[in-house]
Amino acid sequence: MMHYRNGREAKNGDMIVQLEGGKIVAVGVLHSATPGNDYCNGQIAPTQPQPTCACLCDCLHVDDLADLLAAKQLDARPAGM
């Protein structure tokens, strides 16, 4: 079974964010992922058209999201991965 950092099952068609050092580096839809390999597996199709109107009450700064990830211990890969 393919899975994400937090253990949730991964499926092609999922909306995902890619993390690096606790920061978001990509957002999009997972495709071309193959079961049996969690590393370098699949592609991210970008979904964010440019520009997009920002209603700030619906937004978070990426540093604040990184802090939330750290609080849940999701800011780094699990040991052995």
Buried (B, 14 or more C-beta within 10 A) or exposed (E): EBEBBEEEEBEEEBEBBEBEEBBEEEEBBBEEBEEEEBEEBBEBEEEEEEEEEEEEEEEEEEEEBBEEBEEEEBBEEEEEE
